[in-house]
Amino acid sequence: MQHLDDDYRRLKAFFEFYNAAYRDLGSLPPELRPMHLLAAQEKEDPKRAVANVRTSVNQIVAQSFRWSPMHIACVEAELSARGIVSLAALRDRFQRDYKAIVERGELADLVDYYMARDLVADTRPATKREREALERMMAVFEVSEVARFRESRPPGAC
């Protein structure tokens, strides 16, 4: 897919690896599994597919801050053997992205919003001061998203 860039492909490879290796998807019918849904979304709305993969990878990375060093080493070895972007690189990116959000003082999109939400819920990666700032940004973002949604509805819609 030419319209999806290399960064997306790296994140998608990580997401695919993680789902195959660490999530029990056996009870889900094939058409409801993440990679099938993502493939359909890439065709229908590539921008949304990119945002959803970024959000999903950010959630995995946020969870990784609670993993044991042994588990991290195992994941890193598997990623390296498959030529997939390292967890360390994704963690560095995650840290840069959330620091940029805190410095910017506002959430630019839903990817930022979900990152902030995950950081507020898990106290490890963010300081108390940063969590409080993120909570304020989330409140502002939620108000603006509701207003944007209301403005986009056709007249007379519920």
C-alpha positions in Angstrom: 0.0 0.0 0.0 1.8 3.1 -1.2 -0.3 5.5 0.8 0.9 4.0 4.1 4.5 5.1 5.1 7.4 3.1 6.5 6.7 4.3 10.0 3.3 2.8 9.8 4.6 -0.4 8.4 7.1 -0.7 11.4 4.4 -0.1 13.9 2.0 -2.5 12.1 4.7 -5.2 12.2 5.1 -4.7 15.9 1.3 -4.8 16.4 1.0 -7.9 14.3 3.8 -9.6 16.2 2.4 -8.7 19.6 -1.1 -9.9 18.7 0.3 -13.2 17.4 2.7 -13.9 20.2 1.1 -12.4 23.3 -2.6 -12.2 22.9 -5.0 -15.2 23.0 -7.2 -14.6 20.0 -8.3 -18.2 19.6 -11.8 -17.5 20.8 -12.4 -14.7 18.3 -13.7 -15.6 14.9 -11.2 -14.7 12.2 -13.2 -11.7 10.9 -13.0 -10.1 14.3 -9.3 -10.5 14.9 -7.2 -7.3 15.0 -5.2 -7.9 11.8 -8.3 -8.7 9.7 -10.1 -5.6 11.1 -7.0 -3.5 10.4 -6.8 -4.7 6.8 -10.4 -3.7 6.2 -9.8 -0.3 7.8 -6.7 0.3 5.7 -8.9 0.0 2.6 -11.8 2.1 4.0 -10.0 4.8 6.0 -6.2 4.6 5.9 -5.8 7.7 8.2 -7.9 6.0 10.8 -5.9 2.8 10.5 -2.7 4.7 11.1 -4.2 6.3 14.2 -5.5 3.1 15.5 -2.2 1.3 15.1 -0.4 4.1 16.8 -2.9 4.1 19.7 -2.7 0.3 20.0 1.2 0.3 20.0 1.2 3.1 22.6 -1.1 1.0 24.8 1.2 -2.0 24.5 4.3 0.2 25.2 2.5 1.7 28.3 1.8 -1.8 29.5 5.5 -2.7 29.0 6.6 -0.4 31.8 5.1 -3.0 34.2 6.9 -6.0 32.5 9.7 -7.8 34.2 13.2 -7.3 32.9 13.2 -11.0 31.8 10.0 -10.6 29.8 11.4 -7.4 28.2 14.6 -9.3 27.2 12.5 -12.1 25.7 10.3 -9.7 23.7 13.4 -7.8 22.5 15.1 -11.0 21.4 12.0 -12.1 19.4 11.6 -8.7 17.8 15.3 -8.6 16.8 15.1 -12.1 15.3 12.2 -11.1 13.2 13.7 -7.7 12.1 10.9 -5.8 13.9 11.4 -2.4 15.6 12.6 -2.9 19.1 10.6 -2.3 22.2 13.3 0.0 23.4 12.9 2.2 20.3 9.2 2.3 20.8 9.5 3.1 24.5 11.9 6.0 23.6 9.4 7.3 21.0 6.6 7.0 23.6 8.5 9.0 26.1 9.3 11.7 23.6 5.7 11.9 22.4 4.3 12.2 25.9 6.9 14.8 26.9 6.0 16.7 23.7 2.4 16.7 24.7 3.2 18.0 28.2 5.4 20.7 26.8 2.8 21.6 24.1 0.1 21.8 26.8 -2.7 20.4 24.6 -3.8 17.2 23.0 -3.7 17.4 19.2 -5.7 14.3 18.3 -7.2 11.0 19.6 -3.8 9.3 19.6 -2.6 12.0 22.1 -5.9 11.7 24.1 -5.5 7.9 24.5 -1.9 8.2 25.4 -2.8 10.8 28.1 -5.6 8.6 29.3 -3.2 5.6 29.7 -0.6 7.7 31.4 -3.1 9.1 33.9 -4.4 5.6 34.6 -0.9 4.1 35.2 1.2 6.2 37.5 4.6 4.8 36.6 5.8 6.6 33.5 4.4 10.1 34.3 5.0 12.2 37.4 2.1 13.5 39.5 2.5 17.0 38.0 2.5 15.6 34.5 -0.6 13.5 35.2 -2.4 16.5 36.5 -1.5 18.5 33.4 -2.6 15.6 31.2 -5.9 15.4 33.1 -6.5 19.2 32.4 -5.6 18.7 28.7 -8.0 15.7 28.5 -10.8 17.8 29.9 -10.2 20.5 27.3 -9.9 18.0 24.5 -13.1 16.2 25.5 -15.0 19.5 25.5 -13.6 20.4 22.0 -14.4 17.0 20.6 -18.0 17.1 21.8 -18.4 20.6 20.3 -16.8 19.4 17.0 -19.1 16.4 16.9 -22.2 18.6 17.6 -21.2 21.0 14.8 -20.7 18.1 12.3 -24.2 16.6 12.8 -26.9 17.5 10.3 -29.6 19.8 11.4 -32.4 18.0 13.3 -30.2 15.0 14.2 -30.5 13.7 17.8 
